[in-house]
Amino acid sequence: MSADERLLRKFEQKSWSEVKSKNSWQVFRIMAEFVEGFDLLNELGPSVTLFGSARMKTDSRYYRIAHVLGKRLARKGLSVITGGGPGLMEAANKGATEAGGISAGVGVELPFEDSNNPYISKDKNISLRYFFVRKLMFLKYSQAFVALPGGMGTMDELFEALTLAQTGKAPKFPIILVGRDYWQGLVDWMKASMLKHETISAGDLDMFRLADDADEIMAMITAFFDKYRREMVPNF
């Protein structure tokens, strides 16, 4: 029996009332995760979220960039938020911790990751069941987003941030794509396909910037925070 057949059989054996009852209780689980996340992150202050691959090794150029960024952001008095996992998330948390800054990790329970990385401040460490709750935590409490090379999860988080900026559901904030060699193909496709078919406007391409090193990234973030820091509160 295939996995799809087993799943179908599982639902065939349940009555509709059982399914509805489970859905009702699931609402409370989701609410509890929102409350836990809000309580944990509400006192962060101005923050930067770094997205990126959990698969990148410590000898990667991007691991080194994320590590340096974590340090430099913390030294500037900015909290660092990541998805709490290994790879580039670990690198950013490690840098922030080594610099004595606030290092937050918002993880998601996954079968192939036992726990969040060890470089997260003890009182800023959370593991959730739902990806959509994690994305809301990133987007509610961060005033800048740094997208390092990553896979499906990074794309999901990046385009969530771009969508909120495009639609005005959140204030305009820096969105920085790290690694022109990694992201340029996506940017070219957006121009050649999305813009050509008028599914985005030319101005939408101004919502993000490309950068290749920590100096470029910090210059963009510093200019934004120096101008707007006094006005900063959670985004929504």
C-alpha positions as CSV (number, residue, x, y, z in Angstrom):
1,M,0.0,0.0,0.0
2,S,1.4,3.4,-1.0
3,A,1.8,6.4,1.4
4,D,-1.1,8.1,-0.4
5,E,-3.3,5.1,0.0
6,R,-2.5,4.8,3.7
7,L,-3.4,8.5,4.2
8,L,-6.7,8.1,2.3
9,R,-7.5,5.0,4.4
10,K,-6.8,6.9,7.6
11,F,-9.3,9.6,6.7
12,E,-11.9,7.1,5.5
13,Q,-11.9,5.5,8.9
14,K,-12.7,8.9,10.6
15,S,-16.1,10.4,10.8
16,W,-16.6,14.0,9.8
17,S,-17.5,14.9,13.4
18,E,-14.1,13.5,14.6
19,V,-12.2,15.5,11.9
20,K,-14.1,18.7,12.9
21,S,-13.4,18.1,16.6
22,K,-9.7,17.7,15.9
23,N,-9.7,20.9,13.8
24,S,-11.3,22.8,16.7
25,W,-8.6,21.8,19.2
26,Q,-5.9,22.6,16.6
27,V,-7.0,26.2,16.8
28,F,-5.9,26.3,20.4
29,R,-2.6,24.8,19.6
30,I,-2.0,27.5,17.0
31,M,-3.1,30.2,19.4
32,A,-0.7,28.9,22.1
33,E,2.2,29.1,19.6
34,F,1.3,32.7,18.8
35,V,1.2,33.6,22.5
36,E,4.5,31.8,23.2
37,G,6.2,33.5,20.3
38,F,4.9,37.0,21.2
39,D,5.9,36.7,24.8
40,L,9.4,35.5,23.8
41,L,10.2,38.1,21.2
42,N,8.2,41.2,22.3
43,E,11.2,42.8,24.1
44,L,13.8,42.2,21.4
45,G,14.0,45.8,20.2
46,P,15.3,46.6,16.7
47,S,16.1,43.3,15.0
48,V,17.3,41.8,11.8
49,T,16.2,38.3,10.5
50,L,18.7,36.3,8.5
51,F,17.2,33.5,6.3
52,G,19.5,30.9,4.8
53,S,20.2,27.2,4.1
54,A,20.5,24.7,6.9
55,R,22.8,22.6,4.7
56,M,25.7,25.0,4.3
57,K,28.9,23.8,5.8
58,T,31.3,25.7,8.1
59,D,33.8,26.0,5.3
60,S,31.3,27.8,3.0
61,R,32.0,31.5,2.1
62,Y,28.4,32.2,3.0
63,Y,28.8,30.6,6.5
64,R,31.6,33.0,7.1
65,I,29.6,36.0,5.8
66,A,26.6,35.0,8.1
67,H,29.0,34.6,11.1
68,V,30.5,38.0,10.5
69,L,27.1,39.6,10.0
70,G,25.8,38.1,13.3
71,K,28.8,39.7,15.1
72,R,28.5,43.1,13.5
73,L,24.8,43.4,13.9
74,A,25.1,42.5,17.6
75,R,27.9,45.1,18.1
76,K,25.6,47.7,16.6
77,G,23.0,46.8,19.2
78,L,20.6,44.9,16.9
79,S,19.0,41.6,17.8
80,V,19.6,38.8,15.5
81,I,16.8,36.4,14.6
82,T,17.1,33.1,12.6
83,G,15.1,30.0,12.1
84,G,17.2,28.4,14.8
85,G,18.6,25.6,12.6
86,P,22.1,24.5,11.6
87,G,24.1,25.9,8.6
88,L,23.7,29.6,7.9
89,M,21.3,30.1,10.7
90,E,23.8,28.7,13.2
91,A,26.5,30.9,11.8
92,A,24.5,34.1,12.4
93,N,23.4,33.0,15.9
94,K,27.0,32.1,16.7
95,G,28.3,35.5,15.6
96,A,25.7,37.3,17.6
97,T,26.4,35.3,20.7
98,E,30.2,35.7,20.4
99,A,29.7,39.5,20.3
100,G,27.5,39.4,23.4
101,G,24.3,40.3,21.6
102,I,20.8,39.0,21.6
103,S,20.6,35.8,19.5
104,A,17.0,34.6,18.9
105,G,16.1,31.3,17.2
106,V,12.6,30.5,16.0
107,G,12.7,26.8,15.0
108,V,10.2,24.4,13.6
109,E,9.9,20.8,14.7
110,L,11.3,18.6,12.0
111,P,12.1,14.8,11.9
112,F,15.6,15.4,10.7
113,E,16.6,18.2,13.2
114,D,16.7,17.3,16.9
115,S,16.8,20.8,18.3
116,N,17.8,24.4,17.6
117,N,21.5,25.2,17.3
118,P,23.4,25.9,20.6
119,Y,24.2,29.6,19.9
120,I,20.8,31.0,20.8
121,S,20.1,33.1,23.9
122,K,18.4,30.8,26.4
123,D,15.4,33.2,26.9
124,K,15.0,33.7,23.1
125,N,14.9,30.0,22.0
126,I,11.6,28.6,20.7
127,S,10.6,25.6,18.6
128,L,7.2,25.6,16.9
129,R,5.1,23.1,15.0
130,Y,3.8,25.5,12.2
131,F,5.9,27.2,9.6
132,F,3.3,30.0,9.2
133,V,3.6,30.9,12.8
134,R,7.4,31.1,12.5
135,K,7.1,33.4,9.5
136,L,4.8,35.7,11.3
137,M,7.4,36.0,14.2
138,F,10.1,36.9,11.7
139,L,7.9,39.5,10.0
140,K,6.4,41.0,13.1
141,Y,9.6,41.6,15.0
142,S,12.2,42.4,12.4
143,Q,13.0,45.7,10.7
144,A,15.4,44.2,8.1
145,F,15.8,40.9,6.3
146,V,18.9,39.3,4.9
147,A,18.4,36.4,2.6
148,L,21.5,34.2,2.2
149,P,21.5,31.3,-0.2
150,G,18.9,28.8,0.7
151,G,16.3,26.3,-0.6
152,M,12.6,26.1,-0.5
153,G,12.2,27.4,3.0
154,T,14.4,30.5,2.3
155,M,12.3,31.2,-0.9
156,D,9.1,30.9,1.1
157,E,10.4,33.3,3.8
158,L,11.8,35.8,1.2
159,F,8.7,36.0,-0.9
160,E,6.5,36.4,2.2
161,A,8.6,39.5,3.2
162,L,8.4,40.8,-0.4
163,T,4.6,40.3,-0.5
164,L,4.0,42.2,2.7
165,A,6.3,45.0,1.5
166,Q,4.6,45.1,-1.9
167,T,1.0,45.2,-0.5
168,G,1.7,47.7,2.3
169,K,0.9,45.2,5.0
170,A,4.2,46.0,6.7
171,P,6.4,49.0,6.6
172,K,9.1,49.3,4.0
173,F,12.2,47.6,5.3
174,P,15.6,46.6,3.8
175,I,15.5,43.2,2.1
176,I,19.0,42.2,1.0
177,L,19.9,39.2,-1.1
178,V,23.4,38.0,-0.3
179,G,25.4,36.6,-3.2
180,R,24.9,37.9,-6.7
181,D,26.1,34.7,-8.2
182,Y,23.3,32.8,-6.3
183,W,20.4,35.2,-6.8
184,Q,21.1,36.8,-10.1
185,G,19.3,34.1,-12.1
186,L,16.1,34.6,-10.0
187,V,16.3,38.3,-10.5
188,D,16.8,37.9,-14.3
189,W,13.8,35.6,-14.4
190,M,11.7,38.1,-12.5
191,K,12.6,40.7,-15.1
192,A,12.3,38.5,-18.1
193,S,9.1,36.7,-17.1
194,M,7.2,38.4,-14.3
195,L,7.8,41.9,-15.4
196,K,7.3,41.0,-19.1
197,H,3.9,39.5,-18.3
198,E,3.0,42.4,-16.0
199,T,2.5,40.2,-13.0
200,I,4.7,42.7,-11.1
201,S,5.5,46.3,-11.7
202,A,9.0,47.7,-12.3
203,G,8.9,49.3,-8.9
204,D,8.6,45.9,-7.2
205,L,12.1,45.1,-8.2
206,D,13.3,48.0,-6.0
207,M,12.1,46.3,-2.9
208,F,15.3,44.4,-2.5
209,R,19.0,44.9,-3.1
210,L,21.9,42.5,-4.0
211,A,25.1,42.4,-2.0
212,D,28.2,40.2,-1.9
213,D,29.9,40.9,1.4
214,A,29.3,42.0,5.0
215,D,30.5,45.6,4.3
216,E,27.9,46.1,1.7
217,I,25.1,44.6,3.8
218,M,26.0,46.5,6.9
219,A,26.2,49.8,5.0
220,M,22.6,49.3,3.8
221,I,21.3,48.2,7.3
222,T,23.2,50.9,9.1
223,A,21.8,53.7,6.9
224,F,18.2,52.4,7.5
225,F,18.5,52.0,11.3
226,D,20.3,55.2,11.8
227,K,17.4,57.0,10.1
228,Y,14.4,55.2,11.5
229,R,15.5,53.5,14.8
230,R,13.6,55.9,17.1
231,E,10.3,55.1,15.3
232,M,10.7,51.3,15.5
233,V,7.9,49.1,17.0
234,P,6.7,45.6,16.0
235,N,5.5,45.8,12.4
236,F,1.8,44.8,13.0
